[in-house]
Amino acid sequence: MIVDMMSNVPKDVLEAIRSHQPISDTKLAALAAMAIEMVAKHGQPSPAIVKTFLENGYQERDPLYIVLAAAVKVLSNYSNQAFGTQVDDKFSAYKVD
């Protein structure tokens, strides 16, 4: 939900990410690939993913923002599950089962 409202990422790109479809914007595609790789490989992205990421205008410090975002999401998910937090009705469209 925050992504939809605050990130300025185009709606078609968000839909592509959610549905595992190609992303037309190469810079955002490189960011998505890096984020997916960082999470899937526990912070050890392949050299090819890193190279593409950097070639698309990102800097060597930028993966730290991905680590931060993943950490915040894990903290939120674990906290909500530990305490049985219910999704508010106004956010129900974003619920993932």
C-alpha positions as CSV (number, residue, x, y, z in Angstrom):
1,M,0.0,0.0,0.0
2,I,2.8,2.5,0.8
3,V,4.3,1.6,-2.5
4,D,1.1,2.5,-4.3
5,M,0.8,5.9,-2.5
6,M,4.2,7.2,-1.8
7,S,6.8,5.6,-4.1
8,N,5.9,7.2,-7.4
9,V,6.4,3.8,-9.1
10,P,4.0,3.6,-12.0
11,K,1.0,1.4,-11.5
12,D,1.9,-0.8,-14.4
13,V,5.3,-1.5,-12.9
14,L,3.8,-2.5,-9.6
15,E,1.4,-4.8,-11.3
16,A,4.2,-6.4,-13.3
17,I,6.2,-7.0,-10.0
18,R,3.2,-8.5,-8.3
19,S,2.4,-10.8,-11.2
20,H,6.0,-11.7,-11.9
21,Q,5.8,-10.2,-15.4
22,P,8.6,-8.3,-17.3
23,I,9.0,-4.6,-16.3
24,S,9.3,-2.2,-19.2
25,D,11.4,0.4,-17.4
26,T,15.0,-1.0,-17.4
27,K,16.1,0.9,-14.4
28,L,13.1,-0.3,-12.3
29,A,13.6,-3.8,-13.7
30,A,17.2,-3.8,-12.5
31,L,16.0,-2.6,-9.0
32,A,13.3,-5.3,-8.8
33,A,15.8,-8.0,-9.9
34,M,18.3,-6.9,-7.3
35,A,15.7,-6.8,-4.5
36,I,14.4,-10.2,-5.4
37,E,17.9,-11.6,-5.7
38,M,19.0,-10.0,-2.4
39,V,16.1,-11.6,-0.5
40,A,16.2,-15.0,-2.3
41,K,20.0,-15.4,-1.9
42,H,20.1,-14.0,1.6
43,G,22.1,-10.9,0.7
44,Q,24.4,-12.5,-1.8
45,P,23.3,-11.4,-5.2
46,S,25.0,-12.8,-8.3
47,P,27.7,-10.7,-9.9
48,A,25.6,-10.5,-13.1
49,I,22.6,-9.0,-11.1
50,V,24.9,-6.5,-9.4
51,K,26.5,-5.5,-12.7
52,T,23.1,-4.9,-14.3
53,F,22.0,-2.9,-11.2
54,L,25.1,-0.7,-11.3
55,E,24.9,-0.2,-15.1
56,N,21.4,1.1,-14.7
57,G,22.5,4.1,-12.6
58,Y,22.4,2.8,-9.1
59,Q,25.4,3.2,-6.7
60,E,27.2,0.7,-4.6
61,R,25.5,1.9,-1.5
62,D,22.0,1.4,-2.9
63,P,21.8,-2.3,-2.0
64,L,21.8,-1.1,1.7
65,Y,18.4,0.5,1.0
66,I,17.1,-2.9,-0.2
67,V,18.5,-4.5,3.0
68,L,16.7,-1.8,5.1
69,A,13.4,-2.3,3.3
70,A,13.6,-6.1,3.6
71,A,14.4,-5.7,7.3
72,V,11.5,-3.4,8.0
73,K,9.2,-5.8,6.1
74,V,10.4,-8.8,8.1
75,L,10.0,-6.9,11.4
76,S,6.4,-5.9,10.4
77,N,5.4,-9.4,9.2
78,Y,6.9,-11.1,12.3
79,S,5.3,-8.6,14.7
80,N,1.9,-8.9,13.0
81,Q,2.0,-12.7,13.0
82,A,3.2,-12.9,16.6
83,F,0.4,-10.7,17.8
84,G,-2.3,-11.9,15.4
85,T,-2.8,-8.4,14.0
86,Q,-5.9,-8.2,11.7
87,V,-5.8,-6.3,8.5
88,D,-7.9,-3.1,8.7
89,D,-10.8,-3.0,6.2
90,K,-9.3,-0.1,4.4
91,F,-6.2,-2.1,3.6
92,S,-8.0,-5.4,2.7
93,A,-7.2,-5.0,-1.0
94,Y,-3.5,-5.4,-0.2
95,K,-3.9,-8.5,1.9
96,V,-1.8,-11.5,0.9
97,D,-2.7,-14.9,2.2
